[in-house]
Amino acid sequence: MNSEKRVHNLINELAQEVLSYIKTQEPSYMDRWVPASHVKSSLNLNFVAVPKGNIQYGAKGWLFAILARILEDNDQVEYQKVDSRAYYRSK
């Protein structure tokens, strides 16, 4: 297996782990809509995404956004935005 395939397999494994976590949290929320902020903070998915020499104002949720989009593209989660807050639930 080449490096690209291994990296993509690992990313997909991460996405499946996030999906599993979302499913465990759904019973705690109305209509099963789990806040993205809860998932990011609970799994500690906020990271600084720029080289040390560049300026970024704090850690961001880019990794969760990528994983959630993969799940959405695979038709495994639904996305909802209410005001400025994002929510996800499994399909």
BATI-77852 format. One record per atom (N, C-alpha, C): atom name; y, z, x. Coordinates in nm, 3 decimals. Each point is the difference from the previous one (the first is absolute). Layout:
% BATI-77852
R   atom        yy        zz        xx
R     CA         Y         Z         X
...
% end
This chain:
% BATI-77852
R   atom        yy        zz        xx
R      N    -0.117     0.000     0.085
R     CA     0.117     0.000    -0.085
R      C     0.123     0.000     0.090
R      N     0.096    -0.086    -0.033
R     CA     0.120    -0.007     0.084
R      C     0.100     0.110    -0.036
R      N     0.100     0.015     0.080
R     CA     0.099     0.107    -0.018
R      C     0.073    -0.011    -0.132
R      N     0.040    -0.121    -0.039
R     CA     0.072    -0.017    -0.127
R      C    -0.085     0.049    -0.117
R      N    -0.124    -0.038    -0.003
R     CA    -0.091     0.040    -0.108
R      C    -0.018     0.152    -0.003
R      N    -0.018     0.060     0.117
R     CA    -0.016     0.146     0.007
R      C     0.124     0.072    -0.051
R      N     0.117    -0.046     0.041
R     CA     0.125     0.063    -0.045
R      C     0.014    -0.013    -0.151
R      N    -0.027    -0.117    -0.055
R     CA     0.011    -0.019    -0.145
R      C    -0.102     0.084    -0.076
R      N    -0.119     0.013     0.055
R     CA    -0.100     0.086    -0.063
R      C     0.047     0.145    -0.003
R      N     0.059     0.047     0.110
R     CA     0.051     0.137     0.005
R      C     0.115     0.021    -0.100
R      N     0.089    -0.098    -0.010
R     CA     0.110     0.009    -0.096
R      C    -0.055     0.008    -0.142
R      N    -0.100    -0.081    -0.029
R     CA    -0.061     0.003    -0.134
R      C    -0.071     0.132    -0.026
R      N    -0.061     0.058     0.103
R     CA    -0.060     0.133    -0.016
R      C     0.106     0.104    -0.032
R      N     0.114    -0.008     0.067
R     CA     0.111     0.091    -0.030
R      C     0.045    -0.016    -0.145
R      N     0.012    -0.123    -0.045
R     CA     0.043    -0.027    -0.138
R      C    -0.100     0.062    -0.098
R      N    -0.128    -0.013     0.027
R     CA    -0.101     0.057    -0.089
R      C     0.006     0.153    -0.002
R      N     0.032     0.059     0.113
R     CA     0.015     0.146     0.005
R      C     0.121     0.045    -0.083
R      N     0.109    -0.075     0.008
R     CA     0.118     0.030    -0.083
R      C    -0.035    -0.014    -0.147
R      N    -0.073    -0.104    -0.036
R     CA    -0.043    -0.019    -0.138
R      C    -0.084     0.119    -0.047
R      N    -0.092     0.045     0.082
R     CA    -0.082     0.117    -0.035
R      C     0.087     0.122    -0.025
R      N     0.101     0.018     0.084
R     CA     0.089     0.114    -0.017
R      C     0.080    -0.013    -0.131
R      N     0.051    -0.118    -0.028
R     CA     0.074    -0.021    -0.125
R      C    -0.088     0.036    -0.119
R      N    -0.125    -0.043     0.003
R     CA    -0.092     0.031    -0.111
R      C    -0.019     0.150    -0.017
R      N    -0.006     0.074     0.110
R     CA    -0.018     0.145    -0.012
R      C     0.124     0.068    -0.058
R      N     0.116    -0.061     0.017
R     CA     0.125     0.060    -0.047
R      C     0.036    -0.039    -0.143
R      N    -0.055    -0.107    -0.050
R     CA     0.037    -0.051    -0.132
R      C    -0.013     0.102    -0.114
R      N    -0.104     0.083    -0.003
R     CA    -0.010     0.096    -0.110
R      C     0.117     0.099    -0.007
R      N     0.072     0.016     0.106
R     CA     0.112     0.096     0.004
R      C     0.130    -0.058    -0.054
R      N     0.001    -0.129    -0.031
R     CA     0.126    -0.066    -0.039
R      C    -0.014    -0.070    -0.134
R      N     0.113     0.000    -0.073
R     CA     0.003    -0.063    -0.131
R      C    -0.036    -0.149     0.012
R      N    -0.089    -0.045    -0.085
R     CA    -0.044    -0.139    -0.002
R      C    -0.055    -0.045     0.135
R      N    -0.039     0.096     0.084
R     CA    -0.061    -0.026     0.130
R      C     0.095    -0.062     0.102
R      N     0.129    -0.007    -0.025
R     CA     0.095    -0.060     0.094
R      C     0.033     0.100     0.110
R      N    -0.048    -0.026     0.120
R     CA     0.020     0.090     0.114
R      C     0.124    -0.046     0.077
R      N     0.096     0.088     0.023
R     CA     0.120    -0.039     0.075
R      C    -0.034    -0.043     0.143
R      N     0.057    -0.109     0.042
R     CA    -0.020    -0.047     0.137
R      C     0.045     0.106     0.099
R      N     0.107     0.071    -0.031
R     CA     0.049     0.104     0.090
R      C    -0.104     0.111     0.020
R      N    -0.076     0.031    -0.105
R     CA    -0.106     0.100     0.012
R      C    -0.110    -0.048     0.095
R      N    -0.041    -0.125    -0.016
R     CA    -0.105    -0.055     0.086
R      C     0.046    -0.001     0.145
R      N     0.122    -0.050     0.023
R     CA     0.053    -0.008     0.137
R      C     0.010     0.137     0.065
R      N     0.051     0.097    -0.074
R     CA     0.018     0.133     0.060
R      C    -0.134     0.072     0.016
R      N    -0.087    -0.010    -0.099
R     CA    -0.129     0.069     0.007
R      C    -0.087    -0.052     0.114
R      N     0.003    -0.131     0.023
R     CA    -0.080    -0.060     0.105
R      C     0.078    -0.016     0.130
R      N     0.124     0.049     0.000
R     CA     0.086    -0.007     0.118
R      C     0.009    -0.143     0.054
R      N     0.040    -0.093    -0.087
R     CA     0.003    -0.142     0.034
R      C     0.139    -0.052     0.036
R      N     0.092     0.087     0.031
R     CA     0.133    -0.044     0.044
R      C     0.004    -0.002     0.152
R      N     0.037    -0.117     0.055
R     CA     0.003    -0.018     0.145
R      C     0.128    -0.070     0.043
R      N     0.038     0.021     0.123
R     CA     0.111    -0.076     0.058
R      C    -0.057    -0.133     0.046
R      N     0.064    -0.109    -0.040
R     CA    -0.057    -0.133     0.021
R      C     0.075    -0.085     0.101
R      N     0.083     0.061     0.081
R     CA     0.075    -0.078     0.099
R      C    -0.026     0.059     0.139
R      N     0.019    -0.080     0.104
R     CA    -0.016     0.054     0.136
R      C     0.094     0.117     0.025
R      N    -0.037     0.086     0.091
R     CA     0.080     0.120     0.028
R      C     0.144    -0.032     0.039
R      N     0.022    -0.114     0.064
R     CA     0.134    -0.036     0.043
R      C     0.090    -0.049    -0.112
R      N    -0.057    -0.031    -0.115
R     CA     0.080    -0.047    -0.114
R      C     0.035     0.116    -0.091
R      N     0.087    -0.025    -0.095
R     CA     0.046     0.106    -0.090
R      C    -0.062    -0.020    -0.138
R      N    -0.064     0.103    -0.049
R     CA    -0.046     0.004    -0.139
R      C     0.032     0.140    -0.050
R      N     0.040     0.009    -0.122
R     CA     0.041     0.128    -0.054
R      C    -0.116     0.067    -0.073
R      N    -0.096     0.048     0.078
R     CA    -0.112     0.075    -0.056
R      C    -0.123    -0.084    -0.027
R      N    -0.106     0.070    -0.032
R     CA    -0.127    -0.065    -0.030
R      C     0.008    -0.069    -0.136
R      N    -0.072    -0.110    -0.011
R     CA     0.001    -0.078    -0.124
R      C    -0.143    -0.018    -0.050
R      N    -0.013    -0.040    -0.124
R     CA    -0.131    -0.018    -0.062
R      C    -0.054    -0.141     0.008
R      N     0.029    -0.069     0.107
R     CA    -0.043    -0.141     0.012
R      C    -0.151    -0.015    -0.002
R      N    -0.074     0.093     0.060
R     CA    -0.145    -0.013     0.002
R      C    -0.057     0.011    -0.141
R      N     0.047     0.098    -0.076
R     CA    -0.047     0.013    -0.138
R      C     0.037    -0.125    -0.080
R      N     0.119    -0.053     0.019
R     CA     0.041    -0.120    -0.074
R      C    -0.094    -0.117     0.028
R      N    -0.039    -0.016     0.124
R     CA    -0.093    -0.108     0.036
R      C    -0.137     0.023    -0.066
R      N    -0.051     0.122     0.010
R     CA    -0.130     0.030    -0.058
R      C     0.001    -0.014    -0.151
R      N     0.107     0.047    -0.065
R     CA     0.011    -0.013    -0.145
R      C     0.007    -0.147    -0.042
R      N     0.070    -0.081     0.077
R     CA     0.008    -0.143    -0.032
R      C    -0.137    -0.067     0.014
R      N    -0.076     0.038     0.101
R     CA    -0.136    -0.054     0.014
R      C    -0.083     0.036    -0.123
R      N     0.008     0.124    -0.044
R     CA    -0.074     0.042    -0.119
R      C     0.047    -0.075    -0.124
R      N     0.130    -0.022    -0.010
R     CA     0.055    -0.075    -0.113
R      C    -0.047    -0.145     0.004
R      N     0.003    -0.062     0.117
R     CA    -0.046    -0.138     0.015
R      C    -0.148    -0.014    -0.034
R      N    -0.077     0.105     0.028
R     CA    -0.143     0.001    -0.030
R      C    -0.030     0.045    -0.143
R      N     0.107     0.017    -0.080
R     CA    -0.011     0.038    -0.140
R      C    -0.071     0.135    -0.018
R      N     0.029     0.093     0.092
R     CA    -0.062     0.132    -0.006
R      C     0.095     0.109    -0.048
R      N     0.131    -0.026     0.006
R     CA     0.098     0.096    -0.050
R      C     0.105    -0.073    -0.083
R      N     0.064     0.079    -0.085
R     CA     0.116    -0.047    -0.075
R      C     0.122     0.070     0.059
R      N     0.113    -0.069    -0.006
R     CA     0.126     0.051     0.053
R      C     0.099     0.011    -0.114
R      N     0.078     0.107     0.001
R     CA     0.105     0.018    -0.099
R      C     0.120     0.064     0.068
R      N     0.119    -0.049    -0.033
R     CA     0.121     0.061     0.053
R      C     0.081     0.053    -0.117
R      N     0.039     0.126     0.010
R     CA     0.083     0.064    -0.101
R      C     0.123     0.052     0.073
R      N     0.115    -0.056    -0.038
R     CA     0.123     0.028     0.073
R      C    -0.022    -0.038     0.147
R      N     0.013     0.094     0.090
R     CA    -0.020    -0.034     0.141
R      C    -0.133     0.049     0.055
R      N    -0.088     0.048    -0.088
R     CA    -0.129     0.056     0.042
R      C    -0.115    -0.096    -0.026
R      N    -0.091    -0.008     0.095
R     CA    -0.117    -0.087    -0.010
R      C    -0.123     0.084    -0.035
R      N    -0.089    -0.059    -0.079
R     CA    -0.123     0.065    -0.043
R      C    -0.116    -0.098     0.011
R      N    -0.119     0.056     0.024
R     CA    -0.121    -0.082     0.009
R      C    -0.111     0.068    -0.078
R      N    -0.089    -0.082    -0.053
R     CA    -0.125     0.050    -0.058
R      C    -0.108    -0.105     0.020
R      N    -0.124     0.048     0.003
R     CA    -0.112    -0.092     0.021
R      C    -0.025    -0.081    -0.126
R      N    -0.063    -0.114     0.020
R     CA    -0.038    -0.085    -0.115
R      C    -0.142     0.030    -0.039
% end
